[in-house]
Amino acid sequence: MTVTVLAGGPFTAIVDGVNVDLVAAAVRGCPAVADLMAGAPSGAATYLPGRRIDGITVTAGTVRIQVRSRWQPATELAEQIRRAVGAVAPLHRVDVIVADIEDPPPIRITR
């Protein structure tokens, strides 16, 4: 794994040709994603000098994304994430792991 950290503002960490800051922003921008998550089951995280990006691991040709999902169908979640990550890491396969799901929205009773 090659990690390159460029001087300057945000969006400067490149791991194996993938800007992990841009990937994190793209994933967090997906409506079906509550947030990126580290820990079980995959332990996905990227370790950089002085910081860590939870929920993203880049390995040879693959970007693994682990998230807490909003109350959405898993197919919509995966499609949103793959489309968003594909825009910033087009040469990598995108694996999506749902580690947790938010509670469903409250049921509204009308009378």
Rosetta silent file (secondary structure, phi, psi, omega in degrees, C-alpha in Angstrom):
SEQUENCE: MTVTVLAGGPFTAIVDGVNVDLVAAAVRGCPAVADLMAGAPSGAATYLPGRRIDGITVTAGTVRIQVRSRWQPATELAEQIRRAVGAVAPLHRVDVIVADIEDPPPIRITR
SCORE:     score description
SCORE:     0.000 S_00000001
   1 L     0.000  133.916  176.885    0.000    0.000    0.000 S_00000001
   2 L  -111.231  125.747  177.757    1.287    3.437   -0.912 S_00000001
   3 E  -114.197  127.127  176.535    0.100    6.441    1.102 S_00000001
   4 E  -122.039  123.105  176.485    0.764    9.953   -0.166 S_00000001
   5 E  -113.901  118.252 -177.689   -0.202   12.946    1.938 S_00000001
   6 L   -91.780  144.280  177.077    0.041   16.238    0.100 S_00000001
   7 L   -67.718  146.395  177.469    0.630   19.534    1.867 S_00000001
   8 L   128.655 -158.877 -174.408   -2.308   21.866    1.891 S_00000001
   9 L   -74.892 -157.552 -179.800   -5.938   21.808    2.827 S_00000001
  10 L   -68.322  176.636  177.947   -8.357   18.901    3.067 S_00000001
  11 L    63.087   46.461 -175.607   -8.760   16.225    0.409 S_00000001
  12 L  -125.956    5.260 -178.695   -5.050   15.443    0.250 S_00000001
  13 E   -98.131  117.564 -179.499   -4.626   11.796    1.324 S_00000001
  14 E  -112.017  123.269  177.691   -3.992    9.388   -1.553 S_00000001
  15 E  -120.942  118.148 -178.139   -3.903    5.637   -0.841 S_00000001
  16 L    47.244   43.750  176.720   -3.024    3.379   -3.785 S_00000001
  17 L    82.995    3.409 -178.169   -4.191    6.091   -6.183 S_00000001
  18 E  -113.182  127.040  175.996   -7.465    6.778   -4.340 S_00000001
  19 E   -79.587  100.191 -173.986   -8.152   10.090   -2.605 S_00000001
  20 H   -69.078  -26.169  175.233   -9.738    8.725    0.578 S_00000001
  21 H   -67.341  -41.001  176.821  -10.929   12.156    1.723 S_00000001
  22 H   -67.226  -38.069  176.967  -12.916   12.551   -1.505 S_00000001
  23 H   -61.401  -46.322  179.822  -14.283    9.014   -1.125 S_00000001
  24 H   -59.769  -44.540  179.508  -15.407    9.802    2.446 S_00000001
  25 H   -64.402  -40.225  179.978  -17.113   13.015    1.310 S_00000001
  26 H   -64.384  -43.896 -179.789  -18.800   11.225   -1.593 S_00000001
  27 H   -66.268  -45.031  179.782  -20.126    8.439    0.641 S_00000001
  28 H   -64.332  -20.628  177.485  -21.342   10.856    3.320 S_00000001
  29 L   -81.188   -6.213  179.700  -23.188   12.729    0.579 S_00000001
  30 L   -76.859  129.354 -177.946  -25.350    9.706   -0.239 S_00000001
  31 L   -59.664  -29.394 -177.910  -28.919   10.150    1.086 S_00000001
  32 L   -83.814   -4.884 -177.689  -29.120    6.515    2.267 S_00000001
  33 E   -98.496  124.972  173.613  -25.910    6.777    4.346 S_00000001
  34 E   -79.601  -44.718  175.744  -26.114    7.864    7.990 S_00000001
  35 E  -175.458  165.721  171.001  -22.310    7.774    8.362 S_00000001
  36 E   -74.728  151.474 -178.340  -19.148    5.794    7.779 S_00000001
  37 L  -136.435  137.017  169.809  -18.358    3.232   10.493 S_00000001
  38 L   -93.492 -176.685  174.945  -15.223    1.540   11.784 S_00000001
  39 L    85.791 -163.434 -175.947  -15.254   -1.651   13.830 S_00000001
  40 L   -64.668  147.878    7.268  -17.055   -4.924   13.300 S_00000001
  41 L   -89.365  -21.619 -172.798  -17.696   -6.670   11.043 S_00000001
  42 L   -98.534  -18.507 -177.032  -14.905   -5.595    8.663 S_00000001
  43 L    70.299   23.359 -175.655  -12.842   -3.194   10.771 S_00000001
  44 L   -62.914  124.101  174.838  -12.652   -0.821    7.805 S_00000001
  45 E  -165.842  148.800  175.321  -10.502    2.235    8.483 S_00000001
  46 E  -112.585  123.904 -178.755   -7.710    4.129    6.750 S_00000001
  47 E   -98.930  124.498 -178.351   -4.821    5.199    8.965 S_00000001
  48 E  -124.610  165.878  178.206   -3.024    8.369    7.935 S_00000001
  49 L   -58.227  114.861  176.678   -0.395   10.500    9.643 S_00000001
  50 L    78.513    3.914  179.741   -2.145   12.023   12.655 S_00000001
  51 E  -162.031  169.886 -179.995   -5.652   10.869   11.779 S_00000001
  52 E  -138.010  140.683  173.857   -7.908    8.004   10.797 S_00000001
  53 E  -109.132  109.319 -178.905  -10.805    7.821    8.340 S_00000001
  54 E   -71.618  146.079  171.512  -13.344    5.319    9.627 S_00000001
  55 L    84.557    4.350  179.766  -15.266    3.059    7.278 S_00000001
  56 E  -132.615  128.808  172.291  -12.895    3.094    4.277 S_00000001
  57 E  -131.346  132.214  177.268  -10.183    0.617    3.352 S_00000001
  58 E  -112.788  123.343  174.928   -8.295    0.690    0.051 S_00000001
  59 E  -130.521  176.126 -174.931   -6.539   -2.470   -1.112 S_00000001
  60 L   -44.500   96.998  174.615   -5.304   -3.668   -4.493 S_00000001
  61 L    79.941    4.278 -177.261   -8.081   -2.572   -6.830 S_00000001
  62 E  -133.383  139.018  170.010  -10.836   -2.443   -4.203 S_00000001
  63 E  -112.915  118.228  178.683  -12.366    0.245   -2.034 S_00000001
  64 E   -98.894  126.757 -178.403  -14.224   -1.252    0.935 S_00000001
  65 E  -117.943  126.886  176.666  -16.889    0.991    2.428 S_00000001
  66 E  -119.941  126.448 -172.503  -18.552    0.222    5.768 S_00000001
  67 E  -132.868  163.827  162.199  -21.553    2.319    6.754 S_00000001
  68 E  -101.276  123.883 -174.310  -24.477    2.826    9.075 S_00000001
  69 E   -91.545  150.142  166.276  -27.471    2.982    6.766 S_00000001
  70 L   -75.925  174.683 -178.638  -30.580    5.076    7.000 S_00000001
  71 L   -75.854   83.365 -176.557  -33.852    3.154    6.807 S_00000001
  72 L  -139.418  156.229  172.179  -33.564    2.419    3.053 S_00000001
  73 L   -60.768  140.145 -177.858  -33.499   -0.705    0.896 S_00000001
  74 H   -61.021  -32.163  179.364  -29.972   -2.130    0.784 S_00000001
  75 H   -65.224  -39.339  176.980  -30.014   -2.137   -3.019 S_00000001
  76 H   -65.665  -43.172  178.844  -30.569    1.648   -3.070 S_00000001
  77 H   -58.164  -52.698 -177.740  -27.812    2.146   -0.503 S_00000001
  78 H   -62.375  -40.695  179.540  -25.288    0.070   -2.443 S_00000001
  79 H   -63.422  -44.658  178.850  -26.204    1.718   -5.751 S_00000001
  80 H   -60.744  -45.686 -177.887  -25.790    5.228   -4.295 S_00000001
  81 H   -66.290  -45.937 -179.171  -22.419    4.374   -2.747 S_00000001
  82 H   -62.705  -38.719  178.130  -21.062    2.623   -5.843 S_00000001
  83 H   -66.633  -45.099 -178.300  -22.102    5.517   -8.064 S_00000001
  84 H   -65.692  -46.116 -178.776  -20.580    8.128   -5.715 S_00000001
  85 H   -71.088  -36.204  178.019  -17.299    6.256   -5.165 S_00000001
  86 H   -59.902  -28.151  179.095  -17.062    5.317   -8.846 S_00000001
  87 H   -71.709  -28.227 -178.123  -16.960    9.016   -9.692 S_00000001
  88 H  -108.739  -13.149  177.348  -13.811    9.567   -7.571 S_00000001
  89 L  -140.311   64.875 -170.998  -12.184    6.105   -7.840 S_00000001
  90 L   -66.262  -18.611 -177.229  -13.311    4.801  -11.245 S_00000001
  91 L   -94.825    6.117 -176.434  -10.666    2.078  -11.559 S_00000001
  92 L  -115.317  143.025  170.883  -11.542    0.338   -8.281 S_00000001
  93 E   -71.044  147.360 -179.849  -14.200   -2.195   -7.376 S_00000001
  94 E  -118.122  116.379  174.492  -16.443   -0.939   -4.562 S_00000001
  95 E  -100.096  134.545 -178.218  -17.496   -3.335   -1.792 S_00000001
  96 E  -116.704  127.720  177.640  -20.264   -2.108    0.532 S_00000001
  97 E  -120.230  125.721  176.349  -20.739   -3.431    4.064 S_00000001
  98 E   -95.823  108.478 -177.623  -23.750   -2.412    6.142 S_00000001
  99 E   -89.319  -23.535 -177.302  -22.592   -2.550    9.762 S_00000001
 100 E  -160.091  160.212  177.907  -25.688   -0.959   11.294 S_00000001
 101 E  -132.510  134.067  176.371  -29.061    0.492   10.335 S_00000001
 102 L   -64.320  159.559  175.488  -30.757    3.493   11.908 S_00000001
 103 L   -62.844  150.999  178.096  -34.150    3.021   13.506 S_00000001
 104 L   -67.572  157.662  177.324  -37.089    3.364   11.138 S_00000001
 105 L   -63.926  153.435 -179.173  -38.899    6.678   11.075 S_00000001
 106 L   -63.710  148.485  178.868  -41.787    6.981   13.523 S_00000001
 107 L   -82.545  129.418  178.273  -45.162    5.808   12.332 S_00000001
 108 L   -95.146  125.904  177.966  -47.641    8.632   11.917 S_00000001
 109 L  -104.783  123.140  178.138  -51.167    7.806   12.897 S_00000001
 110 L  -111.318  143.066 -179.794  -53.823    9.997   11.350 S_00000001
 111 L  -125.721    0.000    0.000  -57.413   10.030   12.460 S_00000001
